[in-house]
Structure formats: C-alpha cells, structure tokens
Amino acid sequence: MDIKKVLFISQEIAPYLPESPMSVLGRDLPQSIQEKGYEVRTFMPKYGTINERRNQLHEVIRLSGMNIIIDDTDHPLIIKVATLLPSRMQVYFIDNDDYFQRHGSNGLEIATRPHENDERAMFFVRGVVETVKKLRWEPAFIHCQGWISALTPLYLKRMYAEDPSFRSSKIVYSLLDDKFDGTLDSRMAEKLSMDGFSADDLKSLAATDAPDYKALSKLAIDFADGIAQGAENVDPELLEYAKASGKPFLPLTEACEDRAAAFAGFYESL
C-alpha cells in the first residue's frame, strides 16, 4: 500500500525559532503525524534569526535558482534544508535576500518589516509550491499553519489547479491565535491579480480598504477543503465564518497524541 504524503507549510517551527505555542505546534504535529505512518515534509520561511551553522542548514542547489515574479519584479528563490532529530523529518526553508534578512535581528521579518508582508507571503507560498513540484513529491494532504501560509489554498485551487503534483491534494487550514496588527499593502489584490486571480477569487480582500488579518484568514477559508481550530484564542468571527462555510471543521484538540489521531482522521475524511 502506498504511504500517503502530508505537506506541512508552517510559519514557525521549533527548535529553529524559540519555543512558542506556534513553533511547538509546527514541530510536534508533523512529527506525530509521521509517527502515524505518513510520509511528511515541512516548509517554513528562512528568517534571518535562524542560525544556519548551529541548525545545520545547507542549500539545495538543484532546487534553488528559479525566479519568482511578484509585482513585475524577479526574486531569486533559494532553498535550504535541515533534518529535525530524532524524527529525521526533512525541514525545507524558503529563502530570499529581498524578503529574509541575511543576518539575525531582534525579531522576525514579519514583525520588523511588516510593510513587505503581502509580497513576503506571496513569495513564500509560491516558493513552497514550486519546490514541491521540483521534488516530484505529490502530497495527499497539505496542512497550512500560520497566516503567512494563508494564500496556499488560493494558489493551489486556482493557479496550480491542473498541476499533477496537487490535483488530488486536500488542503487543511488551521486557525491560530497569530493575529498581526494593522493591514497589508492596499495593492495586494492588484499584485495577486497579476498571477491571474479574478476579482471574484479575491473578494475577501476587496471587502476592506487594505487587507487585514481577518480578510487574509477568510481568503484561506474560502479555498481550503477543511478548517481546523488549532488554538484556544481564535478570533470568534473567523470561527463563525469557518463554520458557516459548510466545510469540514475540526474542533480544538489539546493532548498531543489525541491531536495527531484527530488530524489523521480529519485528513482521511476529506
């Protein structure tokens, strides 16, 4: 029997970043899903605070080198990889000098340089998708954790809808308590339209003058196949929007083992 593949696209993963509810979830859930017998690969941004030498990251030359066009500008894609012990799970890092700093700072780029977050999210998601294509790795399930992954369902259901790597993939979006302050660039919908998305595709973003956390999360819900509550303090409006969508919804599960079993069952139900 073929082993089913699960792709995790995460905003933070410990120990590459300090332990927090999000980074621990980004580490523990993929590992526990792997222990359930699935083949797992996971992606995260290569923030400048990540120490490459200490964490034994190395560039994968055969996967790097392509350019991703955002707002009519080319941005080189650099892929790095590390092995998370003791599970030996492969963790891939999306890197680029324009969006991720070469040297560490006092915080993550999503907080220290928020004016770039719309393009940073676009680049990150496109980078993950293009890398998975190059790997010739066809995930049965794709699990998105953190708002920087929120554009994944949109891209996969529209731009990559006919791609053999993703044609049969089911996408789960976890709602977390990862709210950011303020808004994204008011031109975000315009930039996304350059990738071929229609006004109807982007209606969640168009409902506000400039996209905020709720608009971005609603866009993810619009195109995901299933929604999970991944944290206790999720915005009530987003929980209601998810439930009102009529899509499969997984309530919050706390215990690690119960959580892995719950998600494995949720994946299969899709």
FENNOR-V146747 format. One record per backbone hydrogen bond with DSSP energy under -0.5 kcal/mol. NH is the residue of the N-H (numbers start at 0). CO is the residue of the C=O. If there is no record, write none. Layout:
NH_CO, NH_CO
This chain:
5_38, 6_140, 7_5, 7_40, 8_142, 9_7, 9_42, 10_144, 13_22, 15_12, 16_12, 23_19, 24_20, 25_21, 26_22, 27_23, 28_24, 30_26, 31_27, 32_28, 33_29, 34_30, 35_31, 35_32, 36_33, 37_32, 38_3, 39_37, 40_5, 41_89, 42_7, 43_91, 45_93, 46_44, 49_46, 51_49, 54_50, 55_52, 56_51, 57_80, 59_78, 60_58, 62_59, 63_59, 64_76, 67_74, 68_66, 69_67, 69_72, 72_69, 74_67, 76_65, 77_75, 77_94, 79_92, 80_57, 81_90, 83_81, 83_88, 84_82, 87_83, 88_83, 89_39, 90_81, 91_41, 91_89, 92_79, 93_43, 94_77, 94_92, 99_95, 110_107, 111_107, 112_108, 113_110, 115_112, 116_113, 119_115, 120_116, 121_117, 122_118, 123_119, 124_120, 125_121, 126_122, 127_123, 128_124, 129_125, 130_126, 131_127, 132_128, 133_129, 134_130, 135_131, 135_132, 136_131, 137_135, 138_136, 139_4, 140_4, 141_169, 142_6, 143_141, 143_171, 144_8, 145_173, 148_145, 149_146, 151_148, 154_150, 155_151, 156_152, 157_153, 158_153, 159_154, 160_157, 162_159, 165_162, 166_162, 168_165, 169_139, 171_141, 172_225, 173_143, 173_171, 174_227, 175_173, 177_175, 183_210, 187_184, 190_186, 191_187, 192_188, 193_189, 193_190, 194_191, 195_192, 196_191, 201_197, 202_199, 204_201, 205_201, 206_202, 207_204, 215_211, 216_212, 217_213, 218_214, 219_215, 220_216, 221_217, 222_218, 223_219, 224_170, 225_170, 226_247, 227_172, 228_249, 229_174, 229_227, 230_174, 233_230, 233_231, 237_234, 238_234, 239_235, 240_236, 241_237, 242_238, 243_239, 244_240, 245_242, 246_241, 247_224, 249_226, 250_248, 258_254, 259_255, 260_256, 261_257, 262_258, 263_259, 264_260, 265_261, 266_262, 267_263, 268_264, 269_265, 269_266
